Amino acid sequence: MRTGVYPGTFDPITLGHMDVIRRGATLVDRLIIGVTTNASKSPMFSTEERIAMVERETAGIAGVSVISFDSLLVDFAQSLGASMIIRGVRGVTDFEYEYQLTGMNRALNDRIETVFLMADVALQPIASKLVKEIAMYGGDIGKFVPPRVRDEVAARVEQLGRKGS
């Protein structure tokens, strides 16, 4: 059974993430979405909330499961028997960072391949950080995230207090 890992913070999960998940799931028998915390990204949602969000949004995609992790990505992938790490790439800036990360991961474990998937052209500009910023200033994020995620982000913004008001 071929296992792949798609890691990220998913804070919140976007339509770009969903595109990569759907396409990545066709490349492997089992796709594990690894939800991690990156404190430098100032998460809006807790790890548990993000896991629940990703589980709900991916429920209809065969072979997909969601697990949190707080370790080196290659160690996480190896512990699951994964042979592939799937990374979404939006553009040149992403590619430069991902290229460097892939080199480091290969130095740590050369038995795990990294596969880059370009997001659909219409979805390439979407970034969770920008989605949160738009929402914090009262903008409509409905074009960038699934409907229930839009509602959860709006509720969280309301709870945190919208900027610019």
DSSP file (Angstrom, degrees, kcal/mol; ACC not computed):
  #  RESIDUE AA STRUCTURE BP1 BP2  ACC     N-H-->O    O-->H-N    N-H-->O    O-->H-N    TCO  KAPPA ALPHA  PHI   PSI    X-CA   Y-CA   Z-CA
    1    1 A M              0   0    0      0, 0.0     2,-0.5     0, 0.0    27,-0.0   0.000 360.0 360.0 360.0 126.6    0.0    0.0    0.0
    2    2 A R        -     0   0    0     80,-0.1    27,-2.0    81,-0.0    28,-1.9  -0.743 360.0-165.9 -88.7 123.0    1.5    3.3   -1.1
    3    3 A T  E     -a   30   0A   0     -2,-0.5    80,-2.3    78,-0.4    81,-1.1  -0.911   6.3-174.3-114.1 134.7    1.2    6.0    1.6
    4    4 A G  E     -ab  31  84A   0     26,-2.7    28,-2.9    -2,-0.4     2,-0.4  -0.891  12.6-145.9-122.5 156.5    1.6    9.7    1.2
    5    5 A V  E     -ab  32  85A   0     79,-2.2    81,-3.3    -2,-0.3    28,-0.2  -0.985   6.5-168.6-123.6 131.3    1.7   12.6    3.7
    6    6 A Y  E     -a   33   0A   0     26,-2.7    28,-1.6    -2,-0.4     2,-0.2  -0.923  21.3-166.4-116.5 102.2    0.4   16.1    3.0
    7    7 A P  E     +a   34   0A   0      0, 0.0     2,-0.3     0, 0.0    28,-0.2  -0.534  22.9 120.9 -92.2 154.8    1.6   18.3    5.8
    8    8 A G  E     -a   35   0A   0     26,-2.2    28,-2.3    -2,-0.2    -2,-0.0  -0.943  63.4-106.8 173.5 173.8    0.5   21.8    6.8
    9    9 A T        -     0   0    0     -2,-0.3     4,-0.1    26,-0.2    -1,-0.1   0.784  38.2-161.2 -88.0 -30.6   -1.0   24.0    9.4
   10   10 A F    >   +     0   0    0      2,-0.2     3,-0.6     1,-0.2    44,-0.1   0.925  15.6 178.9  51.2  53.0   -4.3   24.3    7.6
   11   11 A D  T 3  S-     0   0    0      1,-0.7   121,-0.2    33,-0.0    -1,-0.2  -0.693  85.2  -4.5-122.7  77.3   -5.3   27.5    9.5
   12   12 A P  T 3  S-     0   0    0      0, 0.0    -1,-0.7     0, 0.0     2,-0.2   0.626  95.2-121.7 -94.3 172.3   -7.8   27.5    8.0
   13   13 A I    <   -     0   0    0     -3,-0.6     2,-0.2    -4,-0.1   136,-0.0  -0.536  37.0-159.8 -68.2 136.4   -8.0   24.9    5.2
   14   14 A T     >  -     0   0    0     -2,-0.2     4,-2.2   131,-0.2   131,-0.3  -0.603  34.0-103.2-114.0 172.9   -8.5   26.6    1.9
   15   15 A L  H  > S+     0   0    0    129,-3.0     4,-2.1     2,-0.2   130,-0.1   0.808 123.0  58.1 -65.5 -29.1   -9.9   25.6   -1.5
   16   16 A G  H  > S+     0   0    0    128,-0.5     4,-2.0     2,-0.2    -1,-0.2   0.925 106.4  47.2 -64.7 -44.9   -6.2   25.5   -2.6
   17   17 A H  H  > S+     0   0    0      1,-0.2     4,-2.8     2,-0.2    -2,-0.2   0.931 111.0  52.2 -59.1 -45.4   -5.5   22.9    0.1
   18   18 A M  H  X S+     0   0    0     -4,-2.2     4,-2.8     1,-0.2     5,-0.2   0.882 106.9  52.9 -61.3 -38.9   -8.6   21.0   -1.0
   19   19 A D  H  X S+     0   0    0     -4,-2.1     4,-2.2     2,-0.2     5,-0.2   0.936 111.8  44.9 -60.3 -47.6   -7.4   20.9   -4.6
   20   20 A V  H  X S+     0   0    0     -4,-2.0     4,-3.0     2,-0.2     5,-0.2   0.893 113.2  51.5 -65.4 -39.5   -4.0   19.5   -3.6
   21   21 A I  H  X S+     0   0    0     -4,-2.8     4,-2.4     2,-0.2    -2,-0.2   0.949 110.7  47.3 -63.0 -49.0   -5.7   16.9   -1.3
   22   22 A R  H  X S+     0   0    0     -4,-2.8     4,-0.6     1,-0.2    -2,-0.2   0.925 118.8  40.3 -59.0 -45.2   -8.1   15.7   -4.0
   23   23 A R  H >< S+     0   0    0     -4,-2.2     3,-0.8    -5,-0.2     4,-0.4   0.883 114.4  52.4 -73.2 -38.4   -5.3   15.4   -6.6
   24   24 A G  H >X S+     0   0    0     -4,-3.0     3,-1.6     1,-0.2     4,-0.6   0.861 100.6  62.5 -64.9 -35.1   -2.8   14.0   -4.1
   25   25 A A  H 3< S+     0   0    0     -4,-2.4     3,-0.4     1,-0.3    -1,-0.2   0.750  97.3  58.6 -63.4 -22.9   -5.2   11.3   -3.0
   26   26 A T  T << S+     0   0    0     -3,-0.8    -1,-0.3    -4,-0.6    -2,-0.2   0.645 100.5  57.3 -79.6 -13.4   -5.2    9.9   -6.5
   27   27 A L  T <4 S+     0   0    0     -3,-1.6     2,-0.3    -4,-0.4    -1,-0.2   0.632 111.8  35.0 -90.4 -15.3   -1.4    9.3   -6.4
   28   28 A V  S  < S-     0   0    0     -4,-0.6   -25,-0.2    -3,-0.4     3,-0.2  -0.860  71.0-127.3-135.1 165.4   -1.5    7.1   -3.3
   29   29 A D  S    S+     0   0    0    -27,-2.0     2,-0.4     1,-0.3   -26,-0.2   0.810 103.5  24.8 -79.6 -32.8   -3.6    4.4   -1.7
   30   30 A R  E     -a    3   0A   0    -28,-1.9   -26,-2.7    -3,-0.0     2,-0.6  -0.989  68.7-166.7-137.9 123.6   -3.6    6.3    1.6
   31   31 A L  E     -ac   4  64A   0     32,-2.6    34,-2.2    -2,-0.4     2,-0.6  -0.955   7.0-161.5-114.2 120.6   -3.1   10.0    2.0
   32   32 A I  E     -ac   5  65A   0    -28,-2.9   -26,-2.7    -2,-0.6     2,-0.8  -0.889   9.4-147.8-102.9 121.8   -2.5   11.3    5.5
   33   33 A I  E     -ac   6  66A   0     32,-3.4    34,-2.6    -2,-0.6     2,-0.8  -0.807  15.0-153.9 -87.1 114.2   -3.1   14.9    6.1
   34   34 A G  E     -ac   7  67A   0    -28,-1.6   -26,-2.2    -2,-0.8     2,-0.6  -0.814   5.3-160.8 -94.8 109.7   -0.6   15.9    8.8
   35   35 A V  E     +ac   8  68A   0     32,-2.6    34,-2.1    -2,-0.8     2,-0.3  -0.805  19.7 172.0 -93.1 120.9   -1.8   18.9   10.8
   36   36 A T        -     0   0    0    -28,-2.3     2,-0.5    -2,-0.6    34,-0.1  -0.780  31.2-115.8-125.0 167.8    1.1   20.7   12.6
   37   37 A T        -     0   0    0     32,-0.5     2,-0.5    -2,-0.3     3,-0.1  -0.907  20.7-176.4-107.0 131.5    1.6   23.8   14.6
   38   38 A N    >   -     0   0    0     -2,-0.5     3,-2.7     1,-0.1     4,-0.2  -0.894   9.6-163.8-124.7  98.3    3.9   26.5   13.3
   39   39 A A  G >  S+     0   0    0     -2,-0.5     3,-1.6     1,-0.3    -1,-0.1   0.769  86.1  66.2 -56.1 -28.1    3.9   29.2   16.0
   40   40 A S  G 3  S+     0   0    0      1,-0.3    -1,-0.3     2,-0.1    -3,-0.0   0.651  94.3  60.5 -69.5 -12.8    5.4   31.7   13.6
   41   41 A K  G <  S-     0   0    0     -3,-2.7    -1,-0.3   -32,-0.0    -2,-0.2   0.378 102.8-131.6 -94.6   4.4    2.1   31.6   11.6
   42   42 A S    <   -     0   0    0     -3,-1.6    -3,-0.1    -4,-0.2    -2,-0.1   0.944  26.6-132.2  46.1  73.1    0.0   32.8   14.6
   43   43 A P        -     0   0    0      0, 0.0    -1,-0.1     0, 0.0     3,-0.1  -0.248  20.1-162.8 -61.1 137.8   -2.7   30.2   14.4
   44   44 A M  S    S+     0   0    0    -33,-0.2     2,-0.3    -3,-0.1    -2,-0.1   0.765  79.3  44.2 -83.6 -31.4   -6.3   31.4   14.5
   45   45 A F  S    S-     0   0    0      1,-0.1    -1,-0.1     2,-0.0   108,-0.0  -0.867  88.8-112.1-118.1 148.7   -7.6   27.9   15.4
   46   46 A S     >  -     0   0    0     -2,-0.3     4,-2.5     1,-0.1     5,-0.2  -0.250  36.2-104.8 -68.6 164.4   -6.3   25.3   17.9
   47   47 A T  H  > S+     0   0    0      1,-0.2     4,-2.6     2,-0.2     5,-0.2   0.915 123.2  51.7 -56.5 -44.2   -4.8   22.1   16.5
   48   48 A E  H  > S+     0   0    0      1,-0.2     4,-2.3     2,-0.2    -1,-0.2   0.897 110.0  48.6 -62.4 -41.3   -7.9   20.2   17.6
   49   49 A E  H  > S+     0   0    0      2,-0.2     4,-2.3     1,-0.2    -1,-0.2   0.903 112.0  49.0 -65.5 -40.8  -10.2   22.7   15.7
   50   50 A R  H  X S+     0   0    0     -4,-2.5     4,-2.7     2,-0.2     5,-0.2   0.891 110.2  51.1 -67.3 -39.0   -8.0   22.5   12.6
   51   51 A I  H  X S+     0   0    0     -4,-2.6     4,-2.9     2,-0.2     5,-0.2   0.942 111.4  47.6 -61.2 -46.8   -8.1   18.7   12.7
   52   52 A A  H  X S+     0   0    0     -4,-2.3     4,-2.4     1,-0.2    -2,-0.2   0.899 112.4  50.2 -60.8 -41.2  -11.9   18.7   13.0
   53   53 A M  H  X S+     0   0    0     -4,-2.3     4,-2.4     2,-0.2    -2,-0.2   0.937 113.7  43.9 -62.1 -48.8  -12.1   21.2   10.1
   54   54 A V  H  X S+     0   0    0     -4,-2.7     4,-1.9     2,-0.2    -2,-0.2   0.900 112.8  52.3 -66.9 -41.3   -9.9   19.2    7.8
   55   55 A E  H  X S+     0   0    0     -4,-2.9     4,-0.6    -5,-0.2    -1,-0.2   0.934 111.9  46.5 -59.1 -46.0  -11.6   15.9    8.8
   56   56 A R  H >< S+     0   0    0     -4,-2.4     3,-0.8    -5,-0.2     4,-0.3   0.934 114.2  46.4 -62.4 -47.0  -15.0   17.4    7.9
   57   57 A E  H 3< S+     0   0    0     -4,-2.4     3,-0.2     1,-0.2    -1,-0.2   0.751 118.8  40.8 -71.5 -23.8  -13.9   18.9    4.6
   58   58 A T  H >< S+     0   0    0     -4,-1.9     3,-2.3    -5,-0.2    -1,-0.2   0.358  80.5 109.4-103.7   5.0  -12.1   15.7    3.5
   59   59 A A  T << S+     0   0    0     -3,-0.8    -1,-0.2    -4,-0.6    -2,-0.1   0.794  78.6  50.2 -54.1 -32.9  -14.7   13.2    4.7
   60   60 A G  T 3  S+     0   0    0     -4,-0.3     2,-0.7    -3,-0.2    -1,-0.3   0.382  87.7  96.6 -89.1   5.4  -15.9   12.4    1.2
   61   61 A I  S X  S-     0   0    0     -3,-2.3     3,-1.4     3,-0.1    -3,-0.0  -0.857  77.2-124.8-101.8 116.6  -12.4   11.7   -0.2
   62   62 A A  T 3  S+     0   0    0     -2,-0.7     3,-0.1     1,-0.2   -31,-0.1  -0.257  87.5  13.7 -61.4 138.2  -11.5    8.0   -0.2
   63   63 A G  T 3  S+     0   0    0      1,-0.2   -32,-2.6   -33,-0.1     2,-0.4   0.509  92.4 128.9  81.0   5.7   -8.3    7.0    1.5
   64   64 A V  E <   +c   31   0A   0     -3,-1.4     2,-0.3    -6,-0.2    -1,-0.2  -0.804  27.3 169.8-100.4 133.6   -7.7   10.3    3.4
   65   65 A S  E     -c   32   0A   0    -34,-2.2   -32,-3.4    -2,-0.4     2,-0.4  -0.932  23.4-135.4-134.1 162.7   -7.1   10.5    7.1
   66   66 A V  E     +c   33   0A   0     -2,-0.3     2,-0.3   -34,-0.2   -32,-0.2  -0.971  25.2 167.3-126.3 129.8   -6.1   13.3    9.4
   67   67 A I  E     -c   34   0A   0    -34,-2.6   -32,-2.6    -2,-0.4     2,-0.2  -0.995  27.7-130.7-140.1 142.3   -3.4   13.2   12.1
   68   68 A S  E     -c   35   0A   0     -2,-0.3     2,-0.3   -34,-0.2   -32,-0.2  -0.632  28.2-177.4 -88.0 154.3   -1.6   15.9   14.1
   69   69 A F        -     0   0    0    -34,-2.1   -32,-0.5    -2,-0.2     4,-0.1  -0.996  26.3-172.7-150.6 154.4    2.1   15.9   14.5
   70   70 A D        +     0   0    0     -2,-0.3     2,-0.3   -34,-0.1   -34,-0.1  -0.544  61.3  77.8-143.6  69.1    4.8   17.8   16.2
   71   71 A S  S    S-     0   0    0     -2,-0.0     2,-0.1     0, 0.0    -2,-0.1  -0.891  92.9 -50.1-157.3-179.2    8.1   16.4   14.9
   72   72 A L     >  -     0   0    0     -2,-0.3     4,-2.4     1,-0.1     3,-0.2  -0.464  53.2-126.6 -62.3 138.7   10.4   16.5   11.9
   73   73 A L  H  > S+     0   0    0      1,-0.2     4,-3.0     2,-0.2     5,-0.2   0.900 108.4  51.0 -57.5 -44.3    8.3   15.9    8.8
   74   74 A V  H  > S+     0   0    0      1,-0.2     4,-2.5     2,-0.2    -1,-0.2   0.859 109.8  50.5 -66.4 -32.6   10.5   13.0    7.6
   75   75 A D  H  > S+     0   0    0     -3,-0.2     4,-2.3     2,-0.2    -1,-0.2   0.915 112.0  47.9 -67.7 -41.9   10.3   11.3   11.0
   76   76 A F  H  X S+     0   0    0     -4,-2.4     4,-1.0     2,-0.2    -2,-0.2   0.943 113.6  47.2 -60.6 -49.1    6.5   11.7   10.9
   77   77 A A  H ><>S+     0   0    0     -4,-3.0     5,-2.6     1,-0.2     3,-0.7   0.919 112.5  49.1 -60.8 -44.8    6.3   10.3    7.4
   78   78 A Q  H ><5S+     0   0    0     -4,-2.5     3,-1.6     1,-0.2    -1,-0.2   0.899 105.1  57.9 -63.1 -40.4    8.6    7.4    8.2
   79   79 A S  H 3<5S+     0   0    0     -4,-2.3    -1,-0.2     1,-0.3    -2,-0.2   0.752 109.5  46.4 -62.9 -22.3    6.6    6.5   11.3
   80   80 A L  T <<5S-     0   0    0     -4,-1.0    -1,-0.3    -3,-0.7    -2,-0.2   0.418 116.1-113.8 -97.2  -0.6    3.5    6.1    9.1
   81   81 A G  T < 5 +     0   0    0     -3,-1.6   -78,-0.4    -4,-0.3    -3,-0.2   0.747  58.8 165.3  73.4  23.2    5.4    4.0    6.5
   82   82 A A      < -     0   0    0     -5,-2.6    -1,-0.2    -6,-0.2   -78,-0.2  -0.475  29.4-173.3 -75.8 142.7    5.0    6.8    3.9
   83   83 A S  S    S+     0   0    0    -80,-2.3    30,-2.3    -2,-0.2     2,-0.4   0.411  70.2  48.0-107.9  -3.4    7.0    6.8    0.8
   84   84 A M  E     -bd   4 113A   0    -81,-1.1   -79,-2.2    28,-0.2     2,-0.5  -0.999  56.8-158.5-145.6 138.5    5.9   10.2   -0.4
   85   85 A I  E     -bd   5 114A   0     28,-3.0    30,-3.1    -2,-0.4     2,-0.5  -0.975  20.4-152.2-110.3 128.3    5.5   13.8    0.9
   86   86 A I  E     - d   0 115A   0    -81,-3.3     2,-0.4    -2,-0.5    30,-0.2  -0.882  14.2-175.5-104.4 129.7    3.1   15.9   -1.1
   87   87 A R  E     - d   0 116A   0     28,-2.7    30,-2.8    -2,-0.5     2,-0.4  -0.984  19.3-137.2-126.7 135.0    3.6   19.6   -1.1
   88   88 A G  E     - d   0 117A   0     -2,-0.4     2,-0.4    28,-0.2    30,-0.2  -0.731  19.5-163.7 -87.4 138.2    1.4   22.2   -2.8
   89   89 A V  E     + d   0 118A   0     28,-2.3    30,-1.4    -2,-0.4     3,-0.1  -0.988  16.2 179.7-127.5 127.9    3.3   25.0   -4.6
   90   90 A R        -     0   0    0     -2,-0.4     2,-0.3     1,-0.2    -1,-0.1   0.773  63.2 -37.4 -95.9 -30.4    1.6   28.3   -5.6
   91   91 A G  S  > S-     0   0    0      1,-0.1     4,-2.5    34,-0.0    -1,-0.2  -0.917  80.4 -52.8-171.9-166.6    4.5   30.0   -7.3
   92   92 A V  H  > S+     0   0    0     -2,-0.3     4,-2.5     1,-0.2     5,-0.2   0.876 125.4  53.2 -61.0 -42.3    8.2   30.8   -7.5
   93   93 A T  H  > S+     0   0    0      1,-0.2     4,-1.7     2,-0.2    -1,-0.2   0.937 111.9  45.5 -61.4 -46.6    8.5   31.9   -3.9
   94   94 A D  H  > S+     0   0    0      1,-0.2     4,-3.1     2,-0.2     5,-0.2   0.924 111.5  54.0 -58.9 -44.6    6.9   28.7   -2.6
   95   95 A F  H  X S+     0   0    0     -4,-2.5     4,-3.0     1,-0.2     5,-0.2   0.907 105.3  52.0 -61.4 -43.0    9.1   26.7   -4.9
   96   96 A E  H  X S+     0   0    0     -4,-2.5     4,-1.7     2,-0.2    -1,-0.2   0.927 114.8  42.3 -59.7 -45.6   12.4   28.2   -3.6
   97   97 A Y  H  X S+     0   0    0     -4,-1.7     4,-2.5     1,-0.2    -2,-0.2   0.938 116.6  47.5 -65.4 -47.1   11.4   27.5    0.0
   98   98 A E  H  X S+     0   0    0     -4,-3.1     4,-2.8     1,-0.2    -2,-0.2   0.851 108.1  56.1 -65.1 -35.1   10.1   24.0   -0.8
   99   99 A Y  H  X S+     0   0    0     -4,-3.0     4,-1.9    -5,-0.2    -1,-0.2   0.926 110.6  44.4 -60.9 -46.1   13.2   23.2   -2.9
  100  100 A Q  H  X S+     0   0    0     -4,-1.7     4,-2.0    -5,-0.2    -2,-0.2   0.924 114.0  49.7 -64.9 -45.2   15.4   24.0    0.1
  101  101 A L  H  X S+     0   0    0     -4,-2.5     4,-2.7     1,-0.2    -2,-0.2   0.895 109.2  52.3 -60.8 -41.7   13.1   22.0    2.4
  102  102 A T  H  X S+     0   0    0     -4,-2.8     4,-2.6     1,-0.2    -1,-0.2   0.897 107.4  52.3 -63.3 -40.7   13.1   19.0    0.1
  103  103 A G  H  X S+     0   0    0     -4,-1.9     4,-1.7     2,-0.2    -1,-0.2   0.912 111.4  46.2 -61.9 -42.1   16.9   19.0    0.0
  104  104 A M  H  X S+     0   0    0     -4,-2.0     4,-1.6     2,-0.2    -2,-0.2   0.922 112.4  50.3 -66.2 -43.4   17.1   19.0    3.8
  105  105 A N  H  X S+     0   0    0     -4,-2.7     4,-2.5     1,-0.2    -2,-0.2   0.893 109.6  50.9 -62.5 -39.6   14.4   16.2    4.0
  106  106 A R  H  < S+     0   0    0     -4,-2.6    -1,-0.2     1,-0.2    -2,-0.2   0.864 107.4  53.8 -66.5 -34.6   16.3   14.1    1.5
  107  107 A A  H  < S+     0   0    0     -4,-1.7    -1,-0.2    -5,-0.2     3,-0.2   0.849 113.7  43.2 -66.3 -32.4   19.5   14.5    3.5
  108  108 A L  H  < S+     0   0    0     -4,-1.6    -2,-0.2     1,-0.3     2,-0.2   0.832 138.5   1.2 -80.7 -34.6   17.6   13.3    6.6
  109  109 A N    ><  -     0   0    0     -4,-2.5     3,-1.1    -5,-0.1    -1,-0.3  -0.724  57.5-175.5-158.7 100.4   15.8   10.4    4.8
  110  110 A D  T 3  S+     0   0    0      1,-0.2    -4,-0.1    -3,-0.2    -3,-0.1   0.392  77.7  74.3 -83.2   5.9   16.4    9.7    1.1
  111  111 A R  T 3  S+     0   0    0      1,-0.1     2,-0.6    -5,-0.1    -1,-0.2   0.514  83.6  75.5 -92.0  -5.7   13.8    6.9    1.0
  112  112 A I  S <  S-     0   0    0     -3,-1.1   -28,-0.2    -7,-0.1     2,-0.2  -0.931  73.0-151.4-111.6 119.2   10.9    9.4    1.1
  113  113 A E  E     -d   84   0A   0    -30,-2.3   -28,-3.0    -2,-0.6     2,-0.5  -0.567   5.7-139.5 -86.6 149.1   10.2   11.3   -2.1
  114  114 A T  E     -d   85   0A   0    -30,-0.2     2,-0.5    -2,-0.2   -28,-0.2  -0.943  15.3-165.1-108.4 131.1    8.7   14.8   -2.3
  115  115 A V  E     -d   86   0A   0    -30,-3.1   -28,-2.7    -2,-0.5     2,-0.5  -0.965   8.2-148.2-116.9 127.8    6.1   15.4   -5.0
  116  116 A F  E     -d   87   0A   0     -2,-0.5     2,-0.5   -30,-0.2   -28,-0.2  -0.821  10.5-168.3 -96.9 131.2    5.1   19.0   -5.8
  117  117 A L  E     -d   88   0A   0    -30,-2.8   -28,-2.3    -2,-0.5     2,-0.4  -0.981  16.4-138.4-117.8 124.6    1.6   19.7   -7.0
  118  118 A M  E     -d   89   0A   0     -2,-0.5   -28,-0.2   -30,-0.2     3,-0.1  -0.646  26.1-119.4 -76.7 132.9    0.8   23.1   -8.5
  119  119 A A        -     0   0    0    -30,-1.4     5,-0.2    -2,-0.4  -103,-0.1  -0.350  45.0 -78.8 -65.3 153.9   -2.5   24.3   -7.3
  120  120 A D    >>  -     0   0    0   -104,-0.1     3,-1.9     1,-0.1     4,-1.0  -0.247  46.9-113.4 -49.9 142.0   -5.2   25.0   -9.9
  121  121 A V  G >4 S+     0   0    0      1,-0.3     3,-0.7     2,-0.2    -1,-0.1   0.860 117.3  53.3 -52.4 -41.5   -4.4   28.3  -11.6
  122  122 A A  G 34 S+     0   0    0      1,-0.2    -1,-0.3     2,-0.1    -2,-0.1   0.720 113.9  43.5 -67.9 -19.6   -7.5   29.9  -10.2
  123  123 A L  G X4 S+     0   0    0     -3,-1.9     3,-1.7     1,-0.1    -1,-0.2   0.491  84.0  98.2-103.5  -5.8   -6.5   28.9   -6.7
  124  124 A Q  T << S+     0   0    0     -4,-1.0    -1,-0.1    -3,-0.7    -2,-0.1   0.808  78.5  54.7 -58.7 -34.8   -2.8   29.8   -6.7
  125  125 A P  T 3  S+     0   0    0      0, 0.0    -1,-0.3     0, 0.0     2,-0.3   0.664  83.3 109.9 -74.1 -10.9   -3.1   33.1   -5.0
  126  126 A I    <   +     0   0    0     -3,-1.7     2,-0.4     4,-0.1  -112,-0.1  -0.457  38.6 166.3 -73.8 128.4   -4.9   31.7   -2.0
  127  127 A A     >  -     0   0    0     -2,-0.3     4,-2.5     1,-0.1     3,-0.4  -0.997  40.6-130.9-138.2 136.7   -2.9   31.5    1.3
  128  128 A S  H  > S+     0   0    0     -2,-0.4     4,-2.6     1,-0.2     5,-0.2   0.883 109.1  56.0 -53.3 -41.4   -4.3   30.9    4.7
  129  129 A K  H  > S+     0   0    0      1,-0.2     4,-1.9     2,-0.2    -1,-0.2   0.908 110.2  44.2 -59.6 -43.0   -2.5   33.9    6.1
  130  130 A L  H  > S+     0   0    0     -3,-0.4     4,-2.9     2,-0.2    -1,-0.2   0.872 110.0  55.8 -71.0 -36.5   -4.1   36.2    3.5
  131  131 A V  H  X S+     0   0    0     -4,-2.5     4,-2.4     1,-0.2    -2,-0.2   0.933 109.6  46.8 -58.7 -46.0   -7.5   34.6    4.1
  132  132 A K  H  X S+     0   0    0     -4,-2.6     4,-2.5     1,-0.2    -1,-0.2   0.904 112.3  50.1 -63.4 -41.0   -7.2   35.4    7.8
  133  133 A E  H  X S+     0   0    0     -4,-1.9     4,-1.3     2,-0.2    -2,-0.2   0.923 110.7  48.6 -65.1 -44.2   -6.1   39.0    7.0
  134  134 A I  H ><>S+     0   0    0     -4,-2.9     5,-2.9     1,-0.2     3,-0.6   0.938 113.5  47.9 -59.3 -46.5   -9.0   39.6    4.6
  135  135 A A  H ><5S+     0   0    0     -4,-2.4     3,-1.9     1,-0.2    -2,-0.2   0.895 106.2  56.9 -62.3 -40.6  -11.4   38.2    7.2
  136  136 A M  H 3<5S+     0   0    0     -4,-2.5    27,-2.2     1,-0.3    -1,-0.2   0.783 109.0  47.5 -63.4 -25.9  -10.0   40.3   10.0
  137  137 A Y  T <<5S-     0   0    0     -4,-1.3    -1,-0.3    -3,-0.6    -2,-0.2   0.219 124.8-101.6-100.5  14.7  -10.7   43.4    7.9
  138  138 A G  T < 5S+     0   0    0     -3,-1.9    -3,-0.2     1,-0.2    -2,-0.1   0.578  71.4 147.7  84.4   9.3  -14.2   42.4    7.1
  139  139 A G      < -     0   0    0     -5,-2.9     2,-0.6    -6,-0.2    -1,-0.2  -0.346  55.5-101.4 -77.5 161.4  -13.6   41.1    3.6
  140  140 A D        +     0   0    0      1,-0.1     3,-0.3    -2,-0.1    -1,-0.1  -0.731  35.0 177.5 -84.8 117.5  -15.5   38.3    1.9
  141  141 A I    >>  +     0   0    0     -2,-0.6     3,-2.2     1,-0.2     4,-1.2   0.276  48.7 110.5-102.0   9.8  -13.4   35.1    2.0
  142  142 A G  T 34 S+     0   0    0      1,-0.3    -1,-0.2     2,-0.2     8,-0.1   0.709  73.6  57.0 -59.8 -22.9  -16.1   32.9    0.4
  143  143 A K  T 34 S+     0   0    0     -3,-0.3    -1,-0.3     1,-0.2    -2,-0.1   0.573 111.7  42.8 -80.9  -9.4  -14.1   32.5   -2.8
  144  144 A F  T <4 S+     0   0    0     -3,-2.2  -129,-3.0     1,-0.1  -128,-0.5   0.634 113.3  35.3-114.5 -19.1  -11.2   31.1   -1.0
  145  145 A V  S  < S-     0   0    0     -4,-1.2  -131,-0.2  -131,-0.3    -1,-0.1  -0.917  88.0 -87.7-136.0 158.6  -12.5   28.6    1.6
  146  146 A P     >  -     0   0    0      0, 0.0     4,-2.4     0, 0.0     3,-0.3  -0.295  49.3-104.9 -61.6 155.1  -15.3   26.0    1.8
  147  147 A P  H  > S+     0   0    0      0, 0.0     4,-2.0     0, 0.0     5,-0.1   0.872 118.7  47.5 -53.7 -46.2  -18.7   27.5    3.1
  148  148 A R  H  > S+     0   0    0      1,-0.2     4,-2.1     2,-0.2     5,-0.1   0.867 111.5  51.7 -67.1 -33.2  -18.5   26.0    6.7
  149  149 A V  H  > S+     0   0    0     -3,-0.3     4,-2.9     2,-0.2     5,-0.2   0.910 106.4  54.7 -66.5 -41.5  -14.9   27.2    7.0
  150  150 A R  H  X S+     0   0    0     -4,-2.4     4,-2.5     1,-0.2    -2,-0.2   0.930 109.7  47.3 -54.3 -45.9  -16.0   30.7    6.0
  151  151 A D  H  X S+     0   0    0     -4,-2.0     4,-2.3     2,-0.2    -1,-0.2   0.893 111.8  49.3 -65.2 -39.9  -18.6   30.6    8.8
  152  152 A E  H  X S+     0   0    0     -4,-2.1     4,-2.2     2,-0.2    -2,-0.2   0.894 111.9  48.5 -67.3 -39.5  -16.0   29.4   11.3
  153  153 A V  H  X S+     0   0    0     -4,-2.9     4,-2.8     2,-0.2     5,-0.2   0.929 111.1  50.7 -65.1 -44.0  -13.5   32.0   10.4
  154  154 A A  H  X S+     0   0    0     -4,-2.5     4,-2.3    -5,-0.2    -2,-0.2   0.910 110.9  48.9 -60.2 -42.4  -16.2   34.7   10.6
  155  155 A A  H  X S+     0   0    0     -4,-2.3     4,-2.1     2,-0.2    -1,-0.2   0.903 112.3  48.2 -64.4 -40.3  -17.2   33.5   14.0
  156  156 A R  H  X S+     0   0    0     -4,-2.2     4,-2.6     2,-0.2     5,-0.2   0.904 110.5  50.9 -68.1 -40.4  -13.6   33.5   15.2
  157  157 A V  H  X S+     0   0    0     -4,-2.8     4,-2.3     2,-0.2    -2,-0.2   0.917 110.1  50.5 -61.2 -42.5  -13.0   37.0   13.8
  158  158 A E  H  < S+     0   0    0     -4,-2.3    -2,-0.2     1,-0.2    -1,-0.2   0.905 111.9  47.9 -59.5 -42.5  -16.1   38.2   15.7
  159  159 A Q  H  < S+     0   0    0     -4,-2.1    -2,-0.2     1,-0.2    -1,-0.2   0.890 117.0  41.7 -65.2 -41.2  -14.8   36.6   18.8
  160  160 A L  H  < S-     0   0    0     -4,-2.6    -2,-0.2    -5,-0.1    -1,-0.2   0.740 119.9-107.2 -80.0 -23.9  -11.3   38.2   18.4
  161  161 A G     <  -     0   0    0     -4,-2.3    -3,-0.2    -5,-0.2    -2,-0.1   0.558  31.8-100.3  94.2 113.8  -12.7   41.5   17.3
  162  162 A R    >   -     0   0    0     -4,-0.1     3,-0.6     1,-0.1   -25,-0.2  -0.325  34.6-124.2 -66.8 142.2  -12.4   42.7   13.7
  163  163 A K  T 3  S+     0   0    0    -27,-2.2    -1,-0.1     1,-0.2    -2,-0.1  -0.469  88.9  32.6 -80.1 157.7   -9.7   45.1   12.7
  164  164 A G  T 3         0   0    0     -2,-0.1    -1,-0.2     1,-0.1   -27,-0.1   0.606 360.0 360.0  75.4  12.2  -10.4   48.4   11.1
  165  165 A S    <         0   0    0     -3,-0.6    -2,-0.1    -4,-0.0    -1,-0.1   0.428 360.0 360.0-117.8 360.0  -13.8   48.9   12.8
